[in-house]
Amino acid sequence: MREATVRPPEPETTARVPSWPIQALDALEQAVVALDRDRRVVFHNRRIEELLGAEEGSLMGAPAARLFPGAEARWLKGATREPREFRHETEGRELTLKAEAFPIRDEEGDPIGSVILADPISESEDGEFQKNIDRLVSLGELSAYVAHEIRNPLTGIRTTVQFVGSKLKRRDPRRVDLEDVIKELDRIEQIITGLLMFAKPPSARPRPCNLHQVLDKTLDMIDLQLLDAQVRLVKEYADDLPEIDADPDLVQQAFLNLCLNAIQAMPQGGELHVATELKRYRTRRSMADVSFRDTGVGIPRELMEKIFDPFFTTRSMGTGLGLPITVQIVREAGGRVTVRNNPGGGATLRVAFPVPTETAGRVEDER
């Protein structure tokens, strides 16, 4: 009778070994994507989800063309090693990935798939806009000093013009000229006020802020403008949008600027879509997302990076300070502003606010 062979028990650590390589890959700043023979994603680390703004697990099983658009099969298989660049445009964000593919073979040397390593070489959400704003903040502070110095004599000029006008007879044609002077002085005052708000915005008083309530209040304010401009309002509110920590009055000012900007982009009328959404991420903080989508003329590509510059405007009577002030307000609340043209025409300006950690934690626990 043959004796049974007794094997010593496996060390307890053996069962835990497979988990840490995955954690190590998730810690990389480089994106790692594995493809099968059919060039579909069978594994990826978290970095690629972060770069593409994808929900957790949504890339598994996806065709490689979704992650690396335009790549030919030979490159995806790792048959050719030269690095390639792939451009993505999603939700107002432009991203370029530089990637290299390597073949994976079985024990007999037959190809069974490939692994692709990718790095972001350029990424612009509101990043480029924010850099421009940061660069111009010092200019804004200097301009604020000049604005204060201009406002004092401006008040004196206005008072004098009004006094002279009061001495003229009602039908004196010179009164029309003086009224034109008053209008121009008012326009200068409007520019100064906007410049001061941009350079030194009011101190925020953060508190729990219900974005839907702020939006409704803002949209009520522009009801007449929408009617006059023949713009139809469409609201799409998410049911699960949590409160954020922000100053409701300043957030309302930001929303008002974005709504007026959208209306002005539709001189022939159109539709303004205002939507909210909760963006859930496990790899980064959840965001409360508010978008303003118009059906207007869109933004020329060469002007895309200029629209948040102070004093930049395409309107003859505009000050070019509404959007820069909006960026300042949103930044103060820890959020960001992005912009993109819509495939069917018009543009979408999107504001994202961070959800308080406790709320985000509860949201993730419920999933």
Secondary structure as GFF3:
##gff-version 3
##sequence-region A 1 367
A	DSSP	three_ten_helix	12	16	.	.	.	ID=ss1
A	DSSP	alpha_helix	19	26	.	.	.	ID=ss2
A	DSSP	beta_strand	31	35	.	.	.	ID=ss3
A	DSSP	beta_strand	41	44	.	.	.	ID=ss4
A	DSSP	alpha_helix	46	52	.	.	.	ID=ss5
A	DSSP	alpha_helix	64	67	.	.	.	ID=ss6
A	DSSP	alpha_helix	73	76	.	.	.	ID=ss7
A	DSSP	beta_strand	84	90	.	.	.	ID=ss8
A	DSSP	beta_strand	93	105	.	.	.	ID=ss9
A	DSSP	beta_strand	111	124	.	.	.	ID=ss10
A	DSSP	alpha_helix	127	167	.	.	.	ID=ss11
A	DSSP	alpha_helix	174	199	.	.	.	ID=ss12
A	DSSP	beta_strand	207	209	.	.	.	ID=ss13
A	DSSP	alpha_helix	211	221	.	.	.	ID=ss14
A	DSSP	alpha_helix	223	228	.	.	.	ID=ss15
A	DSSP	beta_strand	231	236	.	.	.	ID=ss16
A	DSSP	beta_strand	244	246	.	.	.	ID=ss17
A	DSSP	alpha_helix	248	264	.	.	.	ID=ss18
A	DSSP	beta_strand	270	279	.	.	.	ID=ss19
A	DSSP	beta_strand	287	294	.	.	.	ID=ss20
A	DSSP	three_ten_helix	301	303	.	.	.	ID=ss21
A	DSSP	alpha_helix	322	332	.	.	.	ID=ss22
A	DSSP	beta_strand	336	341	.	.	.	ID=ss23
A	DSSP	beta_strand	347	354	.	.	.	ID=ss24
A	DSSP	alpha_helix	357	366	.	.	.	ID=ss25
###
